[in-house]
Amino acid sequence: MSNNRDARYTTAGRALGEARIRNRPTASGGCGCPIIVEGRNDRIALESMGFIGPIEQVNRGWDQSRFVTYIFETYGILNKVDQGASVILLMDWDRTGGRLQRKIGERLEAFGMKIDHETRMDLVRAMKPEGRTVEGLKPHAEKLRPYIDMVDSDGAEEE
């Protein structure tokens, strides 16, 4: 990816804008597609960028089997609104996050679930110089918001 911050923010903003559209509750014109993150601070970072739909945290005191079963039973194989991925898996882009992304992704896919891994890969490529975590996006939220809002103008209006 380019060293050009504007180009990287454009790429990250596009990925986050598309995710925010899919994440928005169906009553607000979205798909209600949940985003799965590692913990509370990741959820807070996404909320700071205007995400208002379901955000599920892996770190909630459950073992992985219980968590994966809960996600499958709650959200199903495909998203009921757009028939796309039923969840957006967004683990950090450090070694632990990569391992979690792979393990949880494989377990969800074993249930036949369609998983969005692309959002994370776009953020890995675009935002690595700024940090390696979802929560690390929060300090950049103000700068990323215009790029996100270009893709998801409806989300900008809901604030």
URVENMO-V798896 format. One record per residue. N is the residue number from 1. RES is the residue in one small letter. SS is DSSP state (hx for helix, st for strand, lp for the rest). PSI is psi in radians with two decimals (NA if undefined). BURIAL is + if it has 24 or more other ideal C-beta (glycine too) atoms within 12 Angstrom, else -. Layout:
N&RES&SS&PSI&BURIAL  N&RES&SS&PSI&BURIAL
This chain:
1&m&lp&2.65&-  2&s&lp&2.65&-  3&n&lp&-0.16&-  4&n&lp&1.95&-  5&r&hx&-0.69&-  6&d&hx&-0.75&-  7&a&hx&-0.71&-  8&r&hx&-0.71&+  9&y&hx&-0.61&+  10&t&hx&-0.80&+  11&t&hx&-0.83&+  12&a&hx&-0.73&+  13&g&hx&-0.69&+  14&r&hx&-0.84&+  15&a&hx&-0.79&+  16&l&hx&-0.64&+  17&g&hx&-0.77&+  18&e&hx&-0.70&+  19&a&hx&-0.68&+  20&r&hx&-0.65&+  21&i&hx&-0.85&+  22&r&hx&-0.54&+  23&n&hx&-0.49&+  24&r&lp&2.42&+  25&p&lp&2.63&-  26&t&hx&-0.59&-  27&a&hx&-0.37&-  28&s&hx&0.27&-  29&g&lp&0.13&-  30&g&lp&-2.84&+  31&c&lp&-0.15&+  32&g&lp&0.42&+  33&c&lp&2.10&+  34&p&st&2.63&+  35&i&st&2.26&+  36&i&st&2.12&+  37&v&st&3.00&+  38&e&lp&-0.82&+  39&g&lp&-3.04&+  40&r&hx&-0.78&-  41&n&hx&-0.52&-  42&d&hx&-0.76&+  43&r&hx&-0.78&+  44&i&hx&-0.71&-  45&a&hx&-0.77&+  46&l&hx&-0.73&+  47&e&hx&-0.57&+  48&s&lp&-0.27&+  49&m&lp&0.29&+  50&g&lp&0.20&+  51&f&lp&2.24&+  52&i&lp&-0.08&+  53&g&lp&-2.99&+  54&p&lp&2.29&+  55&i&st&2.05&+  56&e&st&2.37&+  57&q&st&2.25&+  58&v&lp&-0.79&+  59&n&lp&1.57&+  60&r&lp&0.28&-  61&g&lp&0.17&-  62&w&lp&2.68&-  63&d&lp&2.89&-  64&q&hx&-0.64&+  65&s&hx&-0.80&-  66&r&hx&-0.74&-  67&f&hx&-0.85&+  68&v&hx&-0.73&+  69&t&hx&-0.77&-  70&y&hx&-0.82&+  71&i&hx&-0.81&+  72&f&hx&-0.83&+  73&e&hx&-0.54&-  74&t&hx&-0.70&-  75&y&hx&-0.31&+  76&g&lp&-3.03&-  77&i&lp&-0.78&-  78&l&st&2.74&-  79&n&lp&2.23&+  80&k&lp&-0.38&-  81&v&lp&-0.92&+  82&d&lp&0.09&-  83&q&lp&0.28&-  84&g&lp&-2.82&+  85&a&st&2.44&+  86&s&lp&-0.39&+  87&v&st&2.70&+  88&i&st&2.01&+  89&l&st&2.04&+  90&l&lp&1.29&+  91&m&lp&2.83&+  92&d&lp&2.84&+  93&w&lp&0.58&+  94&d&lp&-3.09&-  95&r&hx&-0.79&-  96&t&hx&-0.74&-  97&g&hx&-0.70&+  98&g&hx&-0.72&-  99&r&hx&-0.79&-  100&l&hx&-0.75&+  101&q&hx&-0.83&+  102&r&hx&-0.86&-  103&k&hx&-0.87&-  104&i&hx&-0.73&+  105&g&hx&-0.81&+  106&e&hx&-0.72&-  107&r&hx&-0.72&+  108&l&hx&-0.72&+  109&e&hx&-0.48&+  110&a&hx&-0.45&-  111&f&lp&-0.09&+  112&g&lp&0.13&-  113&m&lp&2.51&+  114&k&lp&2.16&+  115&i&st&2.40&+  116&d&st&1.92&+  117&h&lp&-0.25&+  118&e&hx&-0.65&+  119&t&hx&-0.81&+  120&r&hx&-0.77&+  121&m&hx&-0.67&+  122&d&hx&-0.71&+  123&l&hx&-0.64&+  124&v&hx&-0.87&+  125&r&hx&-0.70&-  126&a&hx&-0.65&+  127&m&hx&0.12&+  128&k&hx&-0.72&+  129&p&hx&-0.50&-  130&e&hx&-0.28&+  131&g&lp&3.08&-  132&r&lp&0.37&-  133&t&lp&2.73&+  134&v&lp&-0.76&+  135&e&hx&-0.44&+  136&g&hx&-0.16&+  137&l&hx&-0.41&+  138&k&hx&-0.78&+  139&p&hx&-0.29&-  140&h&hx&0.02&+  141&a&hx&-0.80&+  142&e&hx&-0.67&-  143&k&hx&-0.54&+  144&l&hx&-0.49&+  145&r&hx&-0.80&+  146&p&hx&-0.63&-  147&y&hx&-0.70&+  148&i&hx&-0.79&+  149&d&hx&-0.46&+  150&m&hx&-0.66&-  151&v&hx&-0.68&+  152&d&lp&1.29&+  153&s&hx&-0.51&-  154&d&hx&-0.66&-  155&g&hx&-0.55&+  156&a&hx&-0.57&-  157&e&hx&-0.33&-  158&e&lp&-0.07&-  159&e&lp&NA&-
